[in-house]
Amino acid sequence: MSRQMHLGLFLLGTGSHVAGWRMPGAIDSFQDIDAMIRVAQIAERGLLDMIFMGDNLYGDPAAHPSYTVRFEPLTLLSALAMHTRHIGLGATVSTTYSDPFTTARAFASLDHISKGRAAWNAVTGSSPQAAPNFGRLHPNHAERYAIAGEFVDVVKGLWDGWADDAIEADRATGRYIDPAKVRSLDHEGTHFSVKGPLNIGRAPQGHPVILQAGGSEPGQALAARTADVVFSVVQDLAEAKAQYEALKARLPALGRRPEEVTVLPGVMPVVGRTSEEAFAKLAQLMGFVDATNALALLSDRFGTDMSAYDLDGPVPDLPIPDTYHSFARVMLNKARREGMRLRDAYNLMAAARGHWVLCGSAEEVADTLEEWFRGGAADGFNIMPSHLAEGLEDFVELVVPILQRRGLFRTAYAGTTLRENLGLARPPRREA
C-alpha cells in the first residue's frame, strides 16, 4: 500500500477560532460532556487517527474560552474512551508541573481503559502564569527541557517495569503476580528520584504513544529522541518542508528510521462546497472577533504587550520569547517575509492562535493538503476546526471522501490500537 496521510483532531470545545463559539448552532462550552462525545464520534466516523487535547494550568478570563474553562484532559478522554472504539486519545501533561510516577500511571490506566489507544503529549509548559498555582517559579527554557528529557526517560522506565505476562492470576496455585517479572526503577537523577514499580500492569501498547510539540532546538532534539508523533506550527510550505527535513535528518544518528516519527502540522480548515461559501464562513467568524481577546492572544504568543503598538503599522522587530518559541518564530518570520502589518498578524492570531488557516472549497483544501503531503512537508495534519461541530463535520463529510478517492487516506482502521493505526511498532520491554 502506498503511503497514506494521518489525521488528528485538535479538540477545543469552543473551536480553534477565538470566536468560534459565536457561530450559530456552535458548541459554546468545553464543559458539555454530551457535546464532546458527539464530536469524538464524528471524528471516529471520519476515521481520524486520534483526538488530541492540549492543556493549560491557569485561568485567564481574557484568553481563548477553551483555555480558561475546560475539562481536565485525562478525565475527559477516559470518558470518551467509553463512547468510541478505534480513535486514539491524546492528552497533554506538563513535565514541569507534574511528576513522572503519576504521569506514567495515568497514561497506563488510559491505555488499559481504551484498550490501547492512549497517547501522552509531553510538553514543558510555556506559560509562567501556571507557576504560582504550584507554589514555584517557572524554570527558564533550557532548564524546562533538561527536566523534560529526564521526565520522559523515567516515565518510559516505569512503563517497562512490568513484563507483559507478569500477572498470572492462577487460581490453582494462588499466585497472582510473578515477582520475577516486575522490577523497580530505582532512578536517581538530577531532577527526579523515583523508585517504582508502578501499581498497574504493562500497557496494551507497551508504551502509550508519545507526542511532542516543541519547535525550538531543545524541543526538536527531545522530539527526535523520544516522540512518536510531532505536532508542528507552520504558515508556509517551504518553511514546513525545511522543518520536516531537519527533524527527519536527526533520526538516523539516534538509531531511528524516518518513518518512526509522524509529523503533523496544525491546520485550521474552513471548508465550503465552493470557495465563496468557505470565505463567507471565515468572514462571519472574523466579524465576531473581540479586539481585546485577539490582542491578548497576540501578546501571549509574542511574550510582549502588543497593545502599545499601532495595529496599522509594521510588525515590530521582537525577540523570540522564552515562552511560545514556535508560534512566535513562525509568525514573526511570516510577517517579515510578507511585509505584514501588525493587524494582519492580529487577524491570523485571532483566526487560529497562530496556526495555519486553510480556507477554500473541499477540492481546494484537499489539493493543498495533498501538495504538502506529497511534497515532503508533512505525514498528515492535526485538524483544528474553527467551530464545532459544524467545522469538523465539513471536513469529515466533504474533504475526507476526496482524500479517500485519491488513495491518500484510509477507508477503514488498520487495527485496534493507536500504534497499529499509526503504523508504529509496539516497543519491546527494555532490559533493566
C-alpha positions as CSV (number, residue, x, y, z in Angstrom):
1,M,0.0,0.0,0.0
2,S,1.3,3.5,-0.9
3,R,2.0,6.0,1.9
4,Q,-1.2,7.5,3.4
5,M,-1.9,10.6,5.5
6,H,-2.5,10.5,9.2
7,L,-5.1,13.0,10.6
8,G,-5.7,14.1,14.2
9,L,-8.4,16.3,15.7
10,F,-7.1,19.1,17.9
11,L,-10.0,19.3,20.3
12,L,-11.0,22.7,21.7
13,G,-14.6,22.6,22.8
14,T,-15.5,26.1,21.6
15,G,-13.5,25.7,18.4
16,S,-10.0,26.8,17.5
17,H,-11.1,30.2,16.4
18,V,-11.2,32.6,19.3
19,A,-14.8,33.5,18.5
20,G,-15.9,30.2,17.0
21,W,-18.4,29.6,19.8
22,R,-20.4,32.6,18.5
23,M,-21.3,30.9,15.2
24,P,-25.0,30.0,15.0
25,G,-25.5,26.5,16.4
26,A,-21.9,26.1,17.6
27,I,-20.9,24.4,20.8
28,D,-20.3,27.1,23.3
29,S,-18.9,25.2,26.2
30,F,-15.9,22.9,26.8
31,Q,-17.7,21.6,29.9
32,D,-20.5,19.9,27.9
33,I,-19.8,16.1,28.0
34,D,-22.6,15.2,25.6
35,A,-21.3,17.6,23.0
36,M,-17.7,16.3,23.4
37,I,-19.0,12.7,22.9
38,R,-20.7,13.8,19.8
39,V,-17.6,15.4,18.4
40,A,-15.5,12.3,19.2
41,Q,-17.9,10.1,17.4
42,I,-17.9,12.4,14.3
43,A,-14.0,12.2,14.3
44,E,-14.2,8.4,14.6
45,R,-16.7,8.3,11.8
46,G,-14.2,10.2,9.7
47,L,-11.5,7.5,10.6
48,L,-9.2,10.1,12.1
49,D,-6.2,8.6,13.9
50,M,-6.6,10.5,17.2
51,I,-8.3,13.1,19.3
52,F,-5.7,15.4,20.8
53,M,-6.2,17.7,23.8
54,G,-3.8,20.4,24.7
55,D,-3.9,21.9,28.2
56,N,-3.1,24.9,30.3
57,L,-2.8,25.2,34.0
58,Y,-4.2,28.6,34.8
59,G,-7.4,30.6,34.2
60,D,-7.4,33.9,32.4
61,P,-10.8,35.4,31.5
62,A,-9.2,37.3,28.6
63,A,-7.8,34.2,27.0
64,H,-9.3,31.8,24.5
65,P,-12.6,30.5,26.1
66,S,-11.4,26.9,25.9
67,Y,-8.2,27.6,27.6
68,T,-9.9,29.3,30.5
69,V,-12.9,26.9,31.0
70,R,-12.2,23.3,30.1
71,F,-12.2,19.7,31.2
72,E,-9.0,18.2,32.6
73,P,-7.8,16.2,29.5
74,L,-7.2,12.7,31.0
75,T,-10.6,12.9,32.8
76,L,-12.4,13.8,29.6
77,L,-10.6,11.2,27.4
78,S,-11.3,8.4,29.8
79,A,-15.0,9.3,29.4
80,L,-14.6,9.4,25.6
81,A,-12.9,6.0,25.6
82,M,-16.3,4.6,26.7
83,H,-18.1,6.0,23.7
84,T,-15.5,5.2,21.0
85,R,-13.8,2.1,19.8
86,H,-11.0,2.9,17.4
87,I,-9.8,6.5,17.6
88,G,-6.7,7.4,19.6
89,L,-6.9,9.6,22.7
90,G,-4.0,12.0,23.3
91,A,-3.7,14.3,26.3
92,T,-1.2,16.9,27.4
93,V,0.5,16.6,30.7
94,S,3.3,19.1,31.6
95,T,6.7,17.8,32.6
96,T,7.3,21.0,34.6
97,Y,4.2,20.8,36.7
98,S,3.6,17.1,37.2
99,D,5.7,14.1,38.3
100,P,6.8,11.0,36.4
101,F,5.1,8.4,38.6
102,T,1.7,10.0,38.4
103,T,2.0,10.6,34.7
104,A,3.2,7.1,33.9
105,R,0.4,5.6,36.0
106,A,-2.3,7.8,34.5
107,F,-1.4,7.1,30.8
108,A,-1.0,3.3,31.5
109,S,-4.5,3.5,33.0
110,L,-5.9,5.3,30.0
111,D,-4.3,2.8,27.7
112,H,-6.0,-0.1,29.6
113,I,-9.3,1.7,29.7
114,S,-9.2,2.4,26.0
115,K,-7.7,-1.0,25.1
116,G,-4.6,0.5,23.6
117,R,-5.5,4.0,22.3
118,A,-3.7,6.3,24.7
119,A,-1.1,9.0,23.8
120,W,0.8,11.4,26.0
121,N,1.7,14.9,24.7
122,A,4.9,15.6,26.8
123,V,5.2,19.4,27.0
124,T,7.4,21.6,29.2
125,G,4.6,24.2,29.8
126,S,5.5,27.5,28.2
127,S,3.3,29.8,30.4
128,P,4.8,31.3,33.6
129,Q,1.3,32.1,34.7
130,A,1.0,28.4,35.8
131,A,3.9,28.6,38.3
132,P,2.0,30.3,41.2
133,N,-0.6,27.6,41.0
134,F,2.0,25.1,42.1
135,G,3.9,27.3,44.5
136,R,7.0,27.6,42.5
137,L,9.0,29.7,40.0
138,H,8.8,29.0,36.2
139,P,12.1,27.4,35.1
140,N,13.9,29.0,32.2
141,H,13.7,27.4,28.7
142,A,16.9,25.4,28.9
143,E,16.0,24.0,32.4
144,R,12.5,23.1,31.3
145,Y,13.9,20.9,28.6
146,A,16.5,19.4,30.8
147,I,13.7,18.4,33.2
148,A,11.6,17.1,30.3
149,G,14.3,14.8,29.0
150,E,14.8,13.1,32.3
151,F,11.0,13.1,33.0
152,V,10.3,11.2,29.7
153,D,13.1,8.7,30.4
154,V,11.7,8.0,33.8
155,V,8.1,7.5,32.5
156,K,9.3,5.0,29.9
157,G,11.4,3.2,32.5
158,L,8.3,2.9,34.7
159,W,6.2,1.6,31.8
160,D,8.9,-1.1,31.3
161,G,8.7,-2.2,35.0
162,W,6.2,-4.9,34.2
163,A,6.6,-7.8,31.8
164,D,3.5,-8.4,29.6
165,D,2.9,-11.7,31.4
166,A,3.7,-10.7,34.9
167,I,0.1,-11.0,36.1
168,E,-0.7,-14.7,36.3
169,A,-3.9,-14.8,38.4
170,D,-3.5,-18.6,38.8
171,R,-6.4,-19.8,40.9
172,A,-4.8,-23.3,41.2
173,T,-1.5,-22.1,42.7
174,G,-2.9,-18.9,44.3
175,R,-0.1,-16.8,42.7
176,Y,-1.4,-13.6,41.3
177,I,1.9,-11.9,40.2
178,D,5.2,-13.4,39.2
179,P,7.6,-11.2,41.2
180,A,10.5,-12.1,38.9
181,K,8.7,-10.2,36.1
182,V,8.2,-7.0,38.0
183,R,11.1,-4.7,38.7
184,S,11.6,-1.3,40.4
185,L,13.2,1.5,38.6
186,D,15.5,2.9,41.3
187,H,16.1,6.1,39.4
188,E,18.3,8.8,41.0
189,G,18.8,11.7,38.7
190,T,19.4,15.4,38.6
191,H,15.7,16.3,38.8
192,F,13.9,13.2,40.0
193,S,14.2,10.3,42.4
194,V,11.7,7.6,41.6
195,K,11.8,4.0,42.9
196,G,8.9,2.3,41.2
197,P,7.4,0.0,40.1
198,L,4.0,1.2,39.0
199,N,1.0,-0.3,40.6
200,I,-0.6,-1.1,37.2
201,G,0.5,-3.8,34.7
202,R,2.2,-3.2,31.4
203,A,0.1,-1.0,29.0
204,P,-1.6,-2.7,26.0
205,Q,0.6,-0.7,23.6
206,G,3.8,-1.4,25.7
207,H,4.3,2.4,25.8
208,P,1.4,4.7,25.1
209,V,2.2,6.8,22.0
210,I,4.4,9.8,22.9
211,L,3.5,13.2,21.3
212,Q,5.7,16.3,21.2
213,A,5.2,19.8,20.0
214,G,8.4,21.8,20.8
215,G,9.7,23.9,17.9
216,S,12.9,25.2,19.5
217,E,16.3,23.5,19.2
218,P,15.9,21.7,22.5
219,G,12.3,20.8,21.6
220,Q,13.3,19.3,18.3
221,A,16.1,17.4,20.0
222,L,13.7,15.9,22.5
223,A,11.2,15.1,19.9
224,A,13.8,13.3,17.7
225,R,14.9,11.2,20.6
226,T,11.6,10.4,22.3
227,A,8.5,11.2,20.2
228,D,6.3,9.0,18.0
229,V,4.3,11.9,16.7
230,V,5.4,15.6,16.4
231,F,2.9,18.5,16.1
232,S,4.4,21.5,14.2
233,V,3.4,25.1,13.8
234,V,3.6,26.2,10.2
235,Q,2.5,29.1,7.9
236,D,4.5,28.4,4.8
237,L,5.2,25.4,2.6
238,A,8.9,26.0,2.2
239,E,9.4,26.6,5.9
240,A,7.3,23.5,6.7
241,K,9.5,21.3,4.3
242,A,12.6,22.6,5.9
243,Q,11.3,21.8,9.4
244,Y,10.2,18.4,8.3
245,E,13.5,17.5,6.7
246,A,15.6,18.9,9.6
247,L,13.7,16.7,12.1
248,K,13.8,13.6,10.0
249,A,17.6,14.1,9.4
250,R,18.2,13.9,13.2
251,L,16.8,10.4,13.5
252,P,19.4,8.1,12.0
253,A,22.1,9.2,14.5
254,L,19.6,8.2,17.2
255,G,19.1,4.8,15.7
256,R,15.7,5.7,14.4
257,R,14.2,5.5,10.9
258,P,12.3,8.5,9.4
259,E,9.0,6.6,9.3
260,E,9.2,6.1,13.0
261,V,8.2,9.7,13.7
262,T,5.0,11.1,12.2
263,V,4.9,14.9,11.6
264,L,1.5,16.6,11.8
265,P,1.4,20.3,11.2
266,G,-1.6,22.1,12.7
267,V,-4.1,23.5,10.3
268,M,-7.5,25.2,10.7
269,P,-9.5,24.3,7.6
270,V,-12.5,26.5,6.8
271,V,-14.3,24.4,4.2
272,G,-17.2,25.1,1.9
273,R,-18.8,23.4,-1.1
274,T,-17.4,26.4,-3.1
275,S,-14.6,28.8,-2.4
276,E,-17.1,31.6,-2.0
277,E,-19.0,29.7,0.7
278,A,-15.8,29.0,2.6
279,F,-14.7,32.6,2.6
280,A,-18.1,33.7,3.7
281,K,-17.8,31.5,6.7
282,L,-14.3,32.9,7.5
283,A,-15.7,36.5,7.2
284,Q,-18.5,35.6,9.5
285,L,-16.1,34.2,12.1
286,M,-13.8,37.3,11.8
287,G,-16.8,39.5,12.3
288,F,-17.2,38.1,15.8
289,V,-13.7,38.8,16.9
290,D,-13.4,40.9,20.0
291,A,-10.3,43.1,19.8
292,T,-9.4,42.6,23.5
293,N,-9.3,38.8,23.2
294,A,-7.4,38.8,20.0
295,L,-4.8,41.2,21.3
296,A,-4.5,39.2,24.5
297,L,-3.7,36.1,22.4
298,L,-1.2,38.1,20.3
299,S,0.6,39.4,23.4
300,D,0.6,35.9,24.9
301,R,2.2,34.3,21.9
302,F,4.8,37.1,21.3
303,G,5.6,37.5,25.0
304,T,5.1,41.3,24.7
305,D,2.3,43.6,25.5
306,M,1.1,44.3,21.9
307,S,-1.4,47.0,22.9
308,A,1.4,49.5,22.8
309,Y,1.9,49.2,19.1
310,D,0.0,50.6,16.1
311,L,-2.2,47.9,14.5
312,D,-1.8,49.5,11.1
313,G,2.0,49.7,11.5
314,P,4.5,47.0,10.7
315,V,5.0,44.0,12.9
316,P,7.8,45.2,15.3
317,D,11.2,43.6,15.5
318,L,10.6,41.5,18.6
319,P,12.9,38.9,20.2
320,I,11.9,35.3,20.4
321,P,10.3,34.9,23.8
322,D,11.1,32.3,26.5
323,T,7.5,31.1,26.2
324,Y,5.9,30.2,22.8
325,H,9.0,29.7,20.7
326,S,7.4,28.0,17.7
327,F,4.4,30.3,17.4
328,A,6.5,33.5,17.8
329,R,9.2,32.3,15.4
330,V,6.8,31.2,12.7
331,M,4.6,34.3,12.9
332,L,7.5,36.7,13.0
333,N,9.2,35.0,10.1
334,K,6.0,35.2,8.1
335,A,5.5,38.8,9.0
336,R,9.0,39.8,7.8
337,R,8.7,37.6,4.7
338,E,5.4,39.1,3.6
339,G,5.8,42.7,5.0
340,M,2.7,42.2,7.1
341,R,1.0,44.9,9.2
342,L,0.5,44.1,12.8
343,R,-3.2,44.0,12.1
344,D,-2.6,41.1,9.6
345,A,-0.7,39.1,12.3
346,Y,-3.5,40.1,14.8
347,N,-6.2,38.6,12.4
348,L,-4.2,35.4,11.9
349,M,-3.7,35.0,15.6
350,A,-7.4,35.6,16.2
351,A,-8.3,33.1,13.5
352,A,-6.3,30.1,14.7
353,R,-4.0,31.2,17.5
354,G,-1.0,31.4,15.2
355,H,-1.7,28.1,13.3
356,W,-2.1,27.8,9.6
357,V,-5.5,28.8,8.2
358,L,-6.6,27.0,5.0
359,C,-9.8,28.4,3.5
360,G,-11.5,27.1,0.3
361,S,-13.7,24.6,-1.3
362,A,-13.4,21.0,-0.3
363,E,-11.4,20.3,-3.5
364,E,-9.1,23.2,-2.9
365,V,-8.5,22.1,0.7
366,A,-7.8,18.6,-0.4
367,D,-5.5,19.8,-3.2
368,T,-3.4,21.8,-0.7
369,L,-3.2,19.0,1.9
370,E,-2.1,16.7,-0.9
371,E,0.5,19.1,-2.1
372,W,2.1,19.4,1.3
373,F,1.9,15.7,2.0
374,R,3.4,14.6,-1.4
375,G,5.9,17.5,-1.3
376,G,7.6,16.3,1.9
377,A,6.2,18.9,4.3
378,A,4.0,16.6,6.4
379,D,3.0,13.0,7.2
380,G,-0.5,14.2,7.8
381,F,-2.3,17.0,9.7
382,N,-3.6,18.0,13.1
383,I,-7.1,19.3,12.1
384,M,-8.2,22.3,14.2
385,P,-11.9,23.1,13.3
386,S,-12.8,26.8,13.7
387,H,-16.0,25.8,15.5
388,L,-17.8,22.6,16.5
389,A,-19.4,20.5,15.5
390,E,-20.0,22.0,12.0
391,G,-16.3,22.8,11.3
392,L,-15.4,19.2,11.9
393,E,-18.4,17.8,10.0
394,D,-17.5,19.9,7.0
395,F,-14.0,18.3,7.0
396,V,-15.2,14.8,7.6
397,E,-18.1,14.9,5.1
398,L,-16.5,17.0,2.3
399,V,-12.7,16.6,2.5
400,V,-12.1,13.1,3.8
401,P,-14.0,11.4,0.9
402,I,-11.9,13.3,-1.6
403,L,-8.7,12.2,0.1
404,Q,-10.0,8.6,0.2
405,R,-10.9,8.6,-3.6
406,R,-7.3,9.8,-4.2
407,G,-5.9,6.9,-2.2
408,L,-4.4,9.3,0.3
409,F,-6.4,8.3,3.4
410,R,-7.7,5.1,4.9
411,T,-11.2,3.7,4.3
412,A,-11.1,1.6,7.5
413,Y,-9.0,1.5,10.6
414,A,-5.9,-0.8,10.2
415,G,-6.0,-2.2,13.8
416,T,-7.4,-1.8,17.3
417,T,-4.6,0.3,18.9
418,L,-3.3,3.7,18.1
419,R,0.1,2.3,17.4
420,E,-1.3,0.0,14.8
421,N,-3.3,2.8,13.1
422,L,-0.2,5.0,13.0
423,G,1.9,2.1,11.6
424,L,4.2,2.1,14.7
425,A,5.7,-1.0,16.2
426,R,4.9,-2.0,19.8
427,P,8.1,-1.3,21.7
428,P,9.7,-4.3,23.4
429,R,10.3,-4.1,27.2
430,R,13.7,-2.7,27.7
431,E,16.2,-4.6,29.8
432,A,17.0,-3.2,33.3
